[in-house]
Amino acid sequence: MFRDKIELKDFEKMDPEYKDLLGRVLAIQADCEIGGPHLYVEDILPNAPTKVDQLVVARTAAEEVDHYRKIARIAGDFGVDVSYVLSRPNQDRYVEAFRGKITTWEDFAVFGLLIDRVGRYQLEEFIDCSYAPLDRILPDVLREEEGHLDFGTNKTAEMAAKGGESKERAQKAINYWYVKGIDMFGRSDSKRSERYRYWGLKRRSNTQARQEYIKEVNSLIEKMGLQVPDPNKDRLYF
């Protein structure tokens, strides 16, 4: 396992595989960061239930754009331009969860509960990673990401607690986003995942991270009195 700490000045001396993997993972991360606002800002920002909710949506989008900016700067410093993800159509995003559109408040809330939570798992992979500039931005980005998923969790719990149609809408959104969240961890037999870990760019296998995520979200869903969906229905990756 590679345990050195690499600064920008060291990048050109690195193995081509390391350079390729770092550029790739930053491009995917940048795409996910900017992909969220492209899903929900157009419909959810003007139609959020309250003015406070509108403010939270706007702040969430602004923070995600700033996360993109931070990732893009790190990649750009060693010559990888990720600006193309700013204008690509949703259906061309790297990750399937970002290829649609969010038009309902319950989908926005559950997206925060489930998909932003995957985002936290993805960012946690970089904690103490071998590329020091990436490691340094994580505290602020992770703190803001926690705020996004906490808001989504609280709003989903409020809908579930109301019962009736509100609970049914929350359950429908859970049913839609649950497997999309699981799929974001990729294939269990991913060779590239092994190489990320070898080079110190990720900490967990796809399987380990997915299992931890499922355990966490299943507990949250059950505490809300909602049903945990079938984790294998319509899965893309195993």
Backbone hydrogen bonds, N-H to C=O, Kabsch-Sander energy under -0.5 kcal/mol:
donor,donor_aa,acceptor,acceptor_aa,energy
2,F,198,Y,-3.3
6,I,4,D,-0.6
6,I,130,S,-4.0
10,D,7,E,-1.6
11,F,7,E,-0.7
11,F,8,L,-1.3
13,K,10,D,-1.3
14,M,11,F,-2.0
19,K,15,D,-2.0
20,D,16,P,-2.5
21,L,17,E,-2.7
22,L,18,Y,-2.6
23,G,19,K,-2.4
24,R,20,D,-2.3
25,V,21,L,-2.7
26,L,22,L,-2.0
27,A,23,G,-1.8
28,I,24,R,-2.2
29,Q,25,V,-2.1
30,A,26,L,-2.7
31,D,27,A,-2.1
32,C,28,I,-2.2
33,E,29,Q,-2.4
34,I,30,A,-2.1
35,G,31,D,-1.5
36,G,32,C,-1.3
38,H,34,I,-1.3
39,L,35,G,-1.0
39,L,36,G,-1.5
40,Y,36,G,-1.4
41,V,37,P,-2.2
44,I,40,Y,-2.8
45,L,40,Y,-0.7
45,L,41,V,-1.1
47,N,43,D,-0.6
48,A,44,I,-0.9
48,A,45,L,-0.6
54,Q,50,T,-2.2
55,L,51,K,-2.2
56,V,52,V,-2.2
57,V,53,D,-2.5
58,A,54,Q,-2.5
59,R,55,L,-2.6
60,T,56,V,-2.9
61,A,57,V,-2.5
62,A,58,A,-2.4
63,E,59,R,-2.5
64,E,60,T,-2.3
65,V,61,A,-2.4
66,D,62,A,-1.9
67,H,63,E,-2.2
68,Y,64,E,-2.3
69,R,65,V,-2.3
70,K,66,D,-2.4
71,I,67,H,-2.4
72,A,68,Y,-3.2
73,R,69,R,-2.2
74,I,70,K,-1.8
75,A,71,I,-2.4
76,G,72,A,-2.9
77,D,73,R,-1.9
78,F,74,I,-0.6
78,F,75,A,-1.1
79,G,76,G,-1.7
80,V,75,A,-2.4
81,D,79,G,-0.7
82,V,80,V,-0.7
85,V,82,V,-1.7
86,L,83,S,-1.7
87,S,84,Y,-0.7
88,R,84,Y,-0.6
92,D,89,P,-2.0
93,R,90,N,-1.9
98,F,95,V,-1.9
99,R,96,E,-2.0
102,I,39,L,-2.4
103,T,101,K,-0.6
108,F,104,T,-1.9
109,A,105,W,-2.5
110,V,106,E,-2.5
111,F,107,D,-2.3
112,G,108,F,-1.8
113,L,109,A,-2.1
114,L,110,V,-3.1
115,I,110,V,-0.5
115,I,111,F,-1.2
116,D,111,F,-2.3
118,V,114,L,-1.4
119,G,115,I,-2.1
120,R,116,D,-1.8
121,Y,117,R,-2.0
122,Q,118,V,-2.8
123,L,119,G,-2.3
124,E,120,R,-2.4
125,E,121,Y,-1.1
126,F,123,L,-1.5
127,I,124,E,-1.3
129,C,126,F,-2.3
130,S,200,G,-2.5
132,A,6,I,-2.0
132,A,130,S,-1.0
134,L,131,Y,-0.9
135,D,131,Y,-1.8
136,R,132,A,-2.2
137,I,133,P,-0.8
137,I,134,L,-0.7
138,L,134,L,-0.6
138,L,135,D,-0.9
141,V,137,I,-1.6
142,L,138,L,-3.2
143,R,139,P,-1.9
144,E,140,D,-2.0
145,E,141,V,-2.3
146,E,142,L,-2.3
147,G,143,R,-1.4
148,H,144,E,-1.7
149,L,145,E,-2.2
150,D,146,E,-2.3
151,F,147,G,-2.0
152,G,148,H,-2.1
153,T,149,L,-2.3
154,N,150,D,-2.7
155,K,151,F,-2.5
156,T,152,G,-2.2
157,A,153,T,-2.3
158,E,154,N,-2.0
159,M,155,K,-2.0
160,A,156,T,-2.4
161,A,157,A,-2.3
162,K,158,E,-1.3
163,G,159,M,-0.7
163,G,160,A,-0.9
166,S,163,G,-0.9
167,K,163,G,-1.1
168,E,164,G,-2.0
169,R,165,E,-2.5
170,A,166,S,-1.9
171,Q,167,K,-2.5
172,K,168,E,-2.4
173,A,169,R,-2.0
174,I,170,A,-2.4
175,N,171,Q,-2.7
176,Y,172,K,-1.5
177,W,173,A,-2.6
178,Y,174,I,-2.4
180,K,176,Y,-0.6
181,G,177,W,-2.3
182,I,178,Y,-1.8
183,D,179,V,-2.8
184,M,180,K,-0.9
184,M,181,G,-0.6
185,F,182,I,-1.6
186,G,183,D,-2.0
190,S,187,R,-1.2
194,E,190,S,-1.1
195,R,191,K,-1.7
196,Y,192,R,-2.4
197,R,193,S,-1.9
198,Y,194,E,-2.3
199,W,195,R,-2.3
200,G,197,R,-1.4
201,L,196,Y,-3.0
202,K,196,Y,-0.9
209,A,205,S,-2.4
210,R,206,N,-2.4
211,Q,207,T,-2.5
212,E,208,Q,-2.2
213,Y,209,A,-2.3
214,I,210,R,-2.8
215,K,211,Q,-2.1
216,E,212,E,-2.0
217,V,213,Y,-2.9
218,N,214,I,-2.5
219,S,215,K,-1.4
220,L,216,E,-1.6
221,I,217,V,-2.9
222,E,218,N,-2.4
223,K,219,S,-2.1
224,M,220,L,-1.3
225,G,222,E,-1.6
226,L,221,I,-2.1
233,K,230,D,-0.8
235,R,232,N,-1.4
